[in-house]
Amino acid sequence: MMKQITVHTALLLALVMHINCAGQNLVPNPSFETYKTCPNNISGLEYSPGYVSFPTVQGWVNPMSSGSADYFNTCATQSSYVSIPGNAFGYQLPRTGNAYIGMIAWEGSNQGGNMVNVFAEYVQCKLNQPMVAGTSYCVTFYVNNGVSPATYNYVGIDKIGVNFSATKATQSTGFTMALANSVISQPGKFLSDTSGWIRINAIYKATGGEEWMTMGWFNNGSAPNFLPVQPQVPNPRDNYRCYLFIDDVSVEKMSTVDTLFTSQDSIACTPDTVFTMTLNSNAQLGDYQWSNGATVEKINISDTGTFWCVASAGCVTYIDTYKVKYVPAPRLDLGKELVNCENQPVTINANYPNSTYQWSTGATTPSITVNSPGVYSLSINNKCGTQTDSVQVYIQPPTPAPAATDTMICQFVDDPVINVSGTDITWYTHAGGVYGSKIQPPVVTLEPGTYALFISQTYGKCESIKVPVNVTIDYTPHEELGDKAVMCENNIELIGKNVAGVDYKWNTGASVCCIYPDREGLYKRAITNVCGSFVDSIWVYHTSCNDCIVFPNAFTPGHEINNIFRPLLKCPVDEFNIQIFNRWGNKVYESNDVTRGWNGRYNYDWGEVGTYVFMVQYRAKGKLQQQVIKGNVTLLR
């Protein structure tokens, strides 16, 4: 979704004294951005007495035939020596834009201890209109000291001036010009900074008709004061040179105000919690100091609060205050998609008040109803700006339910797969399920029974109703008869267990689930159904049921075999109790379960090696008389 920040600004203006603001800049091409051709060598400004030849930079010439001022632009190649930032005369970025000019402001030589003026260059332009007599003009320009690898004593002089004249100053001979300084840089302030731009500004009161501006060091007979730049200790055998880059030249009609105050209350209105706002100083081509430490004309901020900028541009100081407040705007959200599975029209609601609407259909209403699937977009506009969003609409008929077939699975089958047919099947574990799975849920086959899973199918964006898939887990024959059975002769027990849905076949010829083995011997039974067959056998023994229990006389706890002391049953018993005592008469074990036995532990510790006494009381199945057995057992290690 596209967003836009809209800033609402209330501007309050206050002046130290009431008067119109400074006028327009009279200097043509003041930042040297406009050019006829990109420079390809040094000496880009031409000597043109008629002010008609501008081979590179427009509107600027050499007023002295021996001069050869230079034009630098980012369009130039490095091999041209006038590229930016690195070039034949130093390394410097433009103060603004992409270009600046440069000249040998002064060159001298030490002759017998006297400094002799040797050479200087100048630049000249025609103002956009003549000056008005008695009117004060603010003159501003910026210079930077250039140092090259050439063999010179590079210095910074403290005098660079501007001459205004009604007629064009032109000199066809000589190596310096002796014009009067209409304005001049501050004496004692050496132009020696090789990294930053130095602002020079002064006020000039016109005599009337001045329309030519010539810039440079004007020879009044004596050499200028200078400060060594490179090397720090000059070599007196080499010439002394001050090379200056020049940018952002302005001549503006002054008002009587010297300080301009502005206050701006700005509201950032955006659907984002993070916003960016650009604050611009009202000063153009000035020196800037912002409250956040920035020194550029405009800054980007992303915080609320109060910001200020103090800027000097020309001869006026601008003090700007900005009060920024953030007001969150609702985000336009049509949703990701709208789906109708009944083949009916869909209504799209913007739900965004106090706005104008422009739908991709051409509609301008807050909501639209559409009959066709597709992507629909909306642009809204309000005091917070413009937002755009789109939504995908799906319209299709109901999806039929998939065909479901009941499924039978045999017990104990691992990871059975249920065969279903349909498109984009979704499985559910119950009819009211909300979250389904594209993977069939696992089917547990440990126990026979019947339960249901549910499936649906999806065409496009529309899911059908859920239908049940009934799953029956059928019994797989596996019942065992046991190894043997000991029965009392007078109480024959039934062997076998009834399971529904299976066929039985005994070796006696019987075809029922269960029989009474009236004779001793081996009994076999086969169980069969759709899930398979299982055959098992059991030995049946008959006994008189008087002496039903016998015991071993020794056991070895902790070993792999014969590690439990318990009775061997010769016939079934109804009642049973066993007690075991150590040689001190302490009971170490008691149980009423004939199937359990003593593991040789007493109070969680292994019993001592030795002889133990046991006493058993029991009653054989079908008998009335209780039997008592007493004996000894030896615990071995």
Secondary structure as UniProt FT lines:
FT   STRAND          6..15
FT   TURN            30..31
FT   TURN            49..50
FT   TURN            58..59
FT   STRAND          61..62
FT   TURN            65..66
FT   STRAND          70..73
FT   TURN            74..75
FT   HELIX           78..80
FT   STRAND          86..87
FT   TURN            88..89
FT   STRAND          90..91
FT   TURN            97..98
FT   STRAND          99..111
FT   TURN            112..113
FT   STRAND          114..119
FT   STRAND          123..126
FT   TURN            133..134
FT   STRAND          136..146
FT   STRAND          153..157
FT   STRAND          161..165
FT   STRAND          183..184
FT   TURN            187..188
FT   STRAND          198..205
FT   STRAND          212..216
FT   STRAND          226..230
FT   TURN            236..237
FT   STRAND          240..253
FT   STRAND          259..270
FT   STRAND          277..280
FT   STRAND          287..290
FT   TURN            291..292
FT   STRAND          298..301
FT   STRAND          305..313
FT   TURN            314..315
FT   STRAND          316..328
FT   STRAND          337..340
FT   STRAND          346..349
FT   STRAND          356..359
FT   TURN            360..361
FT   STRAND          367..370
FT   STRAND          374..382
FT   TURN            383..384
FT   STRAND          385..395
FT   STRAND          407..410
FT   TURN            411..412
FT   STRAND          426..428
FT   TURN            431..432
FT   STRAND          449..456
FT   STRAND          458..459
FT   TURN            460..461
FT   STRAND          462..463
FT   STRAND          467..474
FT   STRAND          484..488
FT   TURN            489..490
FT   TURN            500..501
FT   STRAND          503..506
FT   TURN            507..508
FT   STRAND          521..529
FT   TURN            530..531
FT   STRAND          532..543
FT   STRAND          549..550
FT   STRAND          554..555
FT   TURN            557..558
FT   STRAND          568..569
FT   STRAND          573..581
FT   TURN            583..584
FT   STRAND          587..591
FT   TURN            594..595
FT   STRAND          601..602
FT   TURN            603..604
FT   STRAND          605..606
FT   STRAND          610..620
FT   TURN            621..622
FT   STRAND          627..635
//
